[in-house]
Amino acid sequence: MKQSAISALVGAIDQQTMLEQVQAWCAINTGTANLDGLARQAEALFEAFSALPGKVELVDPAPVSAINTAGEEVSIQHGKHMVLRVRPQANRRVLLTGHMDTVFPVDHPFQQQRWLDDHTLNGPGVADMKGGLCVILHALLAFERSAGADSLGYDVLVNSDEETGSLASAALIAQLASGKLAALTYEPSALPDGTLAHARGGSGNYSVTVTGKSAHAGRNPQDGRNAIVAAADLAVRLKALSHADLSVNPAKIDGGSANNVVPDHAVLRFNIRPKSTEAAEAFESQFRDLLRKVETEHDVSLHTHGGITRPPKPVDARAQRLFDLVKSCGAELGQDIAWQSSGGVCDGNNIAACGVPVVDTMGVRGGAIHSGDEFLIVPSLSERAALSALVLHRLASGELN
């Protein structure tokens, strides 16, 4: 593409406007459980994305449940998701996704923004991913000004629960991914230099409720069935299943009673990180075997909740073509785009599981996410918006058919 054409495509992207928008959005606390804050953010996004053609709507979250410390299944509330649909009848359509929630609850001490230097802003969600949401918006605004925009349709999804696994939006992600040519997700870059995340492992969260039998620890302990001991035994056995392609992390045991009572209740919580679909499937089989053994050996009953919510994301030939396209666009803009595999997970895992090629770190350059040191490299706002606008232009031209 000629430099004059590139300049015409991306020349109107205004970094100061983007920065002011990011700062305004980051001033809204959107911890995943802060429903009031998420509602304010959703309305702000609704207004901002209404500048694009198509229909914007706020979609109710799907029902989600969790196991509390008493072993009871309880409902978890989430905020609404924002969806924009543009040119739904187009032959070529893509999906762009981001999330409005952060890991910082309303009572977290990290609520303010500050400048670390002239080009680096510290603040909650500046990189993960209020900055990324701004990149989506301004990339699309630039793309819509281009002559070939009518050749490409797209959906935009901004969910409210990515930081807790997207359980309330997983079905919506799958629905919107269906039939798409490609997808772009706006997590921050894997490294501050702009390196993309390539292949990803998967993730699953589990809760196992253990029901034993209480008894006096001194008079008749033999009549009891110790739920804490059974949970601890299961945790040790689960950890032993770890290998090069699977990490198992027993994280917490809730339960117990007074020191003189054999405890009849416990809840074990753990996470797994399979690097391949084969490792995930093998774990499920081994897990079922362990449950039977622990139930038999400790004479307790076990109830499981949860599972793998982020399937492993390998990079196949189609996905690699999308990575190569992004790299080529970066080169045209003077951006050196590289990639590396990542142990983290995101909505890109869900999209890839639908058979759609995805690059899921198209957001800003920054770092230290999920901590009070989170930062945004401000020039990357316009850099990444230009990159996405050019990628969309080339997708509209049929380069990934």
C-alpha positions in Angstrom: 0.0 0.0 0.0 1.4 3.4 -0.9 2.5 5.7 1.9 0.1 8.3 0.8 -2.8 5.9 1.1 -1.7 4.8 4.5 -1.5 8.4 5.6 -5.0 9.0 4.3 -6.2 6.0 6.3 -4.6 6.7 9.6 -3.8 10.4 9.5 -6.9 11.5 11.4 -6.3 9.3 14.4 -5.8 11.8 17.2 -3.7 10.6 20.2 -4.8 13.4 22.5 -8.4 12.6 22.0 -7.7 8.9 22.7 -5.8 9.8 25.8 -8.5 11.9 27.2 -11.0 9.1 26.6 -8.9 6.5 28.3 -8.4 8.8 31.3 -12.1 9.4 31.6 -12.9 5.7 31.3 -10.2 4.7 33.8 -11.8 7.1 36.3 -14.7 4.7 36.5 -14.1 1.8 38.8 -15.1 -1.4 36.9 -14.0 -4.2 39.1 -15.9 -7.2 37.9 -18.2 -7.2 40.9 -18.9 -3.4 40.8 -22.2 -3.5 39.0 -22.8 0.2 39.4 -19.4 1.1 37.9 -19.9 -1.4 35.1 -23.3 0.1 34.3 -21.7 3.6 34.0 -18.9 2.2 31.8 -21.4 0.4 29.6 -23.3 3.6 29.0 -20.1 5.5 28.2 -19.2 2.8 25.7 -22.7 2.8 24.2 -22.4 6.5 23.6 -18.9 6.3 22.2 -19.4 3.4 19.9 -22.7 4.9 18.6 -20.5 7.1 16.4 -20.0 4.1 14.2 -22.6 2.8 11.8 -24.7 -0.1 12.8 -26.6 -1.0 16.0 -25.3 -0.8 19.5 -27.0 -2.7 22.3 -26.4 -3.7 25.9 -26.9 -7.5 26.4 -27.8 -9.1 29.7 -25.2 -11.5 31.1 -25.8 -15.2 31.2 -26.5 -16.9 34.6 -23.4 -17.9 36.5 -23.0 -19.8 39.7 -20.2 -20.6 42.1 -19.6 -22.7 45.2 -19.4 -20.7 48.5 -17.4 -21.7 51.6 -20.4 -23.7 52.9 -20.4 -25.8 49.7 -23.6 -24.2 48.4 -24.2 -23.2 44.8 -24.9 -19.5 44.6 -25.6 -17.1 41.8 -23.0 -14.6 40.8 -24.2 -11.3 39.3 -22.4 -9.6 36.4 -22.8 -6.4 34.4 -24.2 -6.1 30.9 -22.1 -6.6 27.8 -21.9 -4.1 24.9 -22.4 -5.4 21.3 -22.1 -3.4 18.1 -23.1 -5.0 14.8 -22.1 -3.3 11.5 -23.0 -4.6 8.0 -24.3 -8.0 9.2 -25.0 -9.0 5.6 -21.5 -8.5 4.3 -19.8 -11.5 2.8 -16.6 -10.9 4.8 -17.1 -10.3 8.5 -14.7 -10.1 11.5 -15.0 -9.9 15.3 -13.3 -7.4 17.6 -13.5 -8.0 21.3 -12.4 -6.4 24.5 -13.5 -6.2 28.2 -14.6 -3.3 30.4 -14.0 -5.0 33.8 -10.8 -4.8 35.7 -9.3 -6.7 38.6 -9.5 -3.7 41.0 -12.6 -3.7 43.2 -14.3 -0.5 44.3 -12.5 -0.7 47.7 -9.0 -1.4 46.3 -6.4 1.3 47.1 -5.4 1.6 43.4 -7.9 4.0 42.0 -6.0 7.0 40.8 -3.9 7.8 37.7 -0.4 9.4 37.7 2.3 10.2 35.2 5.5 8.2 35.5 7.1 10.3 32.8 6.0 12.3 29.7 4.9 9.2 27.9 3.9 6.7 30.6 0.6 6.8 32.5 0.0 4.6 35.6 -3.6 3.8 36.5 -6.1 1.0 37.0 -7.1 -0.4 33.6 -5.0 1.9 31.5 -3.5 -1.0 29.7 -5.9 -3.9 30.7 -7.9 -2.7 29.0 -9.5 0.7 28.8 -6.6 1.6 26.5 -7.5 -1.4 24.3 -11.1 -0.3 24.1 -10.1 3.1 22.9 -7.9 1.5 20.2 -10.9 -0.5 18.9 -13.0 2.6 18.7 -10.5 4.8 16.9 -9.3 2.1 14.6 -12.9 1.5 13.4 -13.5 5.3 13.1 -10.4 5.5 10.9 -11.4 2.4 8.9 -14.9 3.7 8.3 -13.4 6.8 6.6 -11.7 4.6 4.0 -13.1 3.8 0.6 -13.2 0.0 1.1 -15.0 -0.1 4.4 -18.3 -1.2 2.8 -16.6 -4.5 1.8 -16.2 -5.6 5.5 -18.7 -6.2 8.2 -17.9 -6.6 11.8 -19.2 -7.2 15.3 -17.7 -5.6 18.4 -18.1 -7.3 21.8 -17.0 -5.6 25.0 -17.9 -8.0 27.9 -18.1 -7.3 31.6 -16.5 -10.5 33.1 -13.3 -11.4 31.2 -11.2 -11.0 34.3 -13.1 -13.8 36.0 -13.2 -16.2 33.1 -16.0 -14.8 30.8 -18.5 -17.3 32.2 -21.4 -14.8 31.7 -20.3 -14.0 28.1 -18.9 -17.3 26.8 -22.1 -18.2 24.9 -22.2 -14.7 23.4 -18.5 -14.9 22.3 -19.2 -18.2 20.6 -22.4 -16.8 18.9 -20.6 -13.7 17.6 -17.5 -15.7 16.5 -19.5 -18.1 14.4 -18.8 -17.6 10.7 -16.2 -14.9 11.1 -13.3 -14.6 8.8 -11.0 -13.6 11.6 -11.0 -12.0 15.1 -8.9 -9.3 16.8 -8.9 -9.1 20.6 -7.4 -6.1 22.4 -5.5 -7.4 25.4 -2.3 -5.4 26.0 0.8 -6.5 24.2 2.6 -9.5 25.8 5.7 -7.2 26.3 6.0 -3.4 26.5 7.8 -3.4 23.1 4.6 -4.6 21.4 5.3 -8.3 21.2 2.1 -10.3 20.5 1.0 -13.4 22.4 1.1 -16.3 20.0 0.0 -19.8 21.2 -1.7 -20.0 24.6 -2.4 -22.7 27.0 -5.8 -23.3 28.5 -7.3 -22.8 32.0 -9.9 -24.4 34.2 -11.1 -23.6 37.7 -12.7 -26.3 39.9 -14.3 -26.5 43.3 -14.7 -29.9 45.0 -17.1 -30.1 48.0 -16.2 -32.9 50.4 -18.8 -34.2 52.8 -17.6 -36.4 55.6 -19.0 -37.2 59.0 -18.4 -35.3 62.3 -17.4 -37.0 65.5 -15.7 -36.1 68.8 -12.0 -35.9 68.3 -11.3 -37.5 71.6 -14.2 -39.8 72.4 -14.9 -41.4 69.1 -12.7 -40.1 66.3 -13.0 -43.5 64.5 -16.6 -42.8 63.8 -15.8 -39.6 61.9 -14.9 -39.1 58.3 -12.5 -36.2 58.1 -13.3 -33.9 55.2 -10.2 -31.8 55.6 -7.9 -34.8 55.4 -9.8 -36.1 52.3 -9.5 -32.6 50.7 -5.8 -32.4 51.5 -5.2 -35.9 50.1 -7.0 -35.0 46.9 -5.0 -31.7 46.6 -1.7 -33.6 46.9 -2.8 -36.2 44.4 -3.9 -33.5 42.0 -0.6 -31.7 42.2 1.2 -34.9 41.4 -0.6 -34.9 38.0 1.4 -31.9 36.9 3.8 -32.4 34.0 5.4 -30.5 31.1 2.1 -30.0 29.4 -0.1 -29.5 32.5 0.2 -27.4 35.6 -2.2 -28.2 38.5 -2.4 -25.6 41.3 -4.4 -26.5 44.4 -5.2 -23.0 45.7 -7.4 -23.1 48.8 -9.3 -25.4 51.2 -12.3 -23.9 53.0 -13.9 -25.7 55.9 -13.1 -27.3 59.2 -14.4 -26.9 62.7 -13.3 -26.7 66.3 -10.1 -28.5 67.2 -12.0 -31.2 69.1 -14.4 -32.0 66.2 -13.7 -34.2 63.3 -14.7 -31.9 60.4 -17.4 -33.1 58.1 -17.1 -30.4 55.5 -14.5 -28.9 53.2 -14.2 -27.2 49.8 -11.0 -27.6 47.7 -10.4 -25.1 45.0 -7.8 -25.5 42.2 -6.8 -24.3 38.8 -5.3 -26.2 35.9 -3.3 -24.9 32.9 -3.2 -27.5 30.0 -0.9 -26.6 27.1 -2.8 -28.8 24.7 -6.3 -30.2 24.1 -4.8 -33.7 24.6 -3.5 -32.7 28.0 -6.8 -31.2 29.0 -8.7 -34.4 28.0 -6.2 -36.6 29.8 -6.6 -34.6 33.0 -10.4 -35.0 33.0 -10.0 -38.8 32.9 -7.4 -38.8 35.6 -9.5 -36.4 37.7 -12.5 -38.7 37.6 -10.3 -41.6 38.7 -8.9 -39.6 41.6 -12.4 -38.7 42.8 -13.4 -42.3 42.9 -10.3 -43.3 44.8 -10.6 -40.5 47.4 -14.3 -41.2 48.0 -13.5 -44.9 48.5 -10.4 -44.6 50.7 -11.8 -41.8 52.9 -15.4 -42.9 52.9 -16.6 -39.4 51.9 -18.8 -38.0 49.2 -17.4 -35.5 46.6 -19.3 -33.0 44.4 -17.5 -31.1 41.7 -18.2 -27.7 40.1 -16.5 -25.9 37.3 -14.2 -27.1 34.6 -12.1 -25.8 31.7 -13.4 -22.4 30.7 -10.5 -21.4 28.4 -9.5 -24.1 26.0 -5.8 -24.2 24.8 -5.2 -22.0 21.8 -2.7 -23.5 19.4 -1.8 -21.5 16.3 -2.7 -23.4 13.1 -1.9 -22.4 9.5 -4.9 -20.1 9.2 -4.1 -18.3 12.4 -0.5 -17.9 11.4 -1.6 -16.2 8.2 -3.4 -13.6 10.3 -0.3 -13.1 12.4 1.7 -12.7 9.3 -0.8 -10.1 8.0 -0.5 -8.1 11.2 3.3 -8.2 11.0 3.2 -7.1 7.4 0.9 -4.2 8.3 3.2 -3.3 11.2 6.1 -3.1 8.8 4.2 -0.7 6.5 3.7 1.5 9.5 7.3 1.3 10.7 6.3 -1.0 13.6 8.4 -4.2 14.2 5.8 -6.9 15.3 7.1 -10.0 16.9 5.3 -12.7 18.9 5.9 -15.4 21.6 3.9 -18.1 23.3 2.1 -17.2 26.6 0.9 -19.0 29.6 -1.9 -16.5 30.1 -5.4 -16.9 28.9 -8.1 -14.5 27.5 -11.1 -14.4 25.3 -8.9 -15.3 22.4 -8.8 -18.8 23.7 -12.6 -19.0 23.4 -12.6 -17.5 19.9 -9.9 -19.9 18.7 -12.0 -22.8 20.0 -14.7 -21.8 17.6 -12.3 -22.4 14.7 -11.7 -18.7 14.0 -8.1 -17.3 13.6 -7.4 -14.7 16.2 -4.7 -12.3 17.3 -5.5 -11.4 20.9 -3.0 -8.8 21.9 -3.8 -6.0 19.6 -4.2 -3.6 22.5 -1.8 -1.0 23.8 1.8 -1.4 24.8 2.1 -1.3 28.6 2.8 -3.6 31.4 2.5 -4.6 35.1 -1.1 -5.4 34.6 -3.2 -6.7 37.6 -1.0 -4.6 39.9 -0.8 -1.1 41.3 2.1 -0.5 38.9 0.0 -1.0 35.7 1.1 1.4 33.0 0.3 2.5 29.5 2.8 3.7 27.0 0.8 6.6 25.6 2.2 6.8 22.1 1.0 3.2 21.6 -2.6 4.4 21.5 -2.3 5.9 18.1 0.3 3.3 17.0 -2.1 0.4 17.7 -5.1 2.1 16.3 -3.2 2.7 13.1 -2.1 -0.9 13.0 -5.7 -2.2 13.4 -7.1 0.2 10.9 -4.6 -1.1 8.3 -5.3 -4.7 9.2 -9.0 -4.1 8.7 -8.4 -2.4 5.4 -6.4 -5.4 4.2 -9.0 -7.8 5.4 -11.7 -5.8 3.6 -9.5 -6.2 0.5 -9.9 -10.0 0.7 -6.3 -10.8 1.8 -7.4 -13.6 4.2 -10.1 -15.2 2.1 
